[in-house]
Amino acid sequence: MTTAADPRTPCIIGVARRTWHPADAPEGAPEPLAMWEEMARAAAADAGVPGAVAQLDGIDIVYSQSWQYDDAPARLADRLGASPARRAYSGIGGTVPQTLAVDAAEHIWRGDLDLTLIVGAEALATVRRLKMAGAEPRWSYPPGEPRPFPMNLDFLPSEISHSVHEAFLTFALFDNARRAHLGRELDAHRVQLGRVLARMTEVAAASPHAWFPIARSVEEIITPTADNRMVSYPYTKFMVAIMDVDMAAGLLLASAAKADALGVAEDKRVYLRGWGYAEDPEHVAEHPDLWRSPAMAAAARSALESAGIGLDEIAYFDFYSCFPSPVGFALDTLGLAVDDPRGVTRTGGLAYHGGPGSDYVTHSLAAMVETLRTDPESVGLVSALGMHMQKHAYALWSTEPGPRPSAEPAPHPLRTPVLDTPPQGPATVATYGVLHGRDGAPTSGLLVCDLPGAARCYARLDGGDDALAEAEATELIGRTVTLTPKDGLNLARID
């Protein structure tokens, strides 16, 4: 039996999501503005109040990489016939939709908002098809001047020189460190990753929203083939997020009092019960323990404690899954087994559902709301992750309201110093990754090395193809290497 909610209690009252599959939309997706409008109206219709979009007092739009507008919130407000006082366009990152939802909830609690929209859309697959045809989008209201991509990472000089940029490399570094910490053999670890991912493909296969609705076996996922090349050891193509998708999602949030005034049914409402946010160091090599995330643990603990809900009371999980390592870290953090019957996703994962830029968690929140509505009074946990395993946002949601949650302040992350001056001499491998080219062949190896004196450095694996092959056949973590500076790089030869 649902208890009565405080009139200021925030809740999600409407959700919407749509995928423009190439088979169903050969002309591609519409422009993001049209996708936002469709999701806003669909979320209101889902709440049973289609005309409520004109009453919005808040609009938050998740950054779209597909197209930039001169004033995205104002353009959307005009199309909806709304005059919201709060109009915001976000930055980038996987945590954005969840932090927007939590922030909106806080404003609703305080009485600053009564009815607000969070919406996001990407048409990156359409943009890609146009570019391959030698064309480009000609969508509405472009800004007067090109706007820079809002990347807020400040790369270290040694990260620039050693090309520590790509997420499929940095998340592989974390995964390999986790493997060594767990004491697994290399092949056995990839099988374990495949076991987790295979279950995610089953969720995607059952979803009309998934970009790749295909159930795959462990062997299909982890075995390199012409269609599933190795990208960055231990990851094949079937193990990494796909961003070039056409999809949109929206969330409509209201105070309980506003939901009552609109006549929203009780069984449509899903409440924020607890949340937590924390950050690890910005730079990969600064993480003291590369096999775990203290910030993820702090965010999860804060979410559980602020909700007053135990782990065993959670019925559903949706973990952020741009790569396998965040899912593995989450399982370790919460002490969950790979085959926990509750699973790790309600959405399908970024590699199979599709990861539309910064907007995936809007979809996973929508999926969680849909799930919780079918199981009244149950609790679902949604996690979000941003940058290179740096930002972590956890939240608990339920059809049962509770007291206003209050999260603990995030702890200040501890950092291991990273040297930019070229070191020389012995070092110990803390973690490593092997990059592969588009033909599937290994091209280079990157190491994070522990140096005498508790500092670290990045290094390129020296020794040619033989060394790269050894790195994918035997455990390098804990091995001693000899560092030699050359042409602005640290070269590491296995001793």
Secondary structure, DSSP 8 states (H G I E B T S, - for coil): ------TT-EEEEEEEEEE--TTT-TT----HHHHHHHHHHHHHHHTT-GGGGGG-SEEEE---SS---SSHHHHHHHHHT---SEEEE---STTHHHHHHHHHHHHHHHTS-SEEEEEEEEEHHHHHHHHHTT-----S---SS-----------HHHHHTT---HHHHHHHHHHHHHHHHT--HHHHHHHHHHHHHHHHHHHHT-TT-SS-----HHHHHS--SSS-EEEETEEGGGS-----EEEEEEEEEEHHHHHHHT--GGG-EEEEEEEEEE--SSGGG-SSTT--HHHHHHHHHHHHHHT--GGG--EEE---SSHHHHHHHHHHHT--TT-TT-S-SS--IIIII--TT-HHHHHHHHHHHHHHTSTT-EEEEEEEETTTTEEEEEEEESS--S--------------B--S---EEEEEEEEEEEE-TTS-EEEEEEEEEETTTEEEEEEE-SHHHHHHHHTTS--TT-EEEEEEETTEEEEEE-
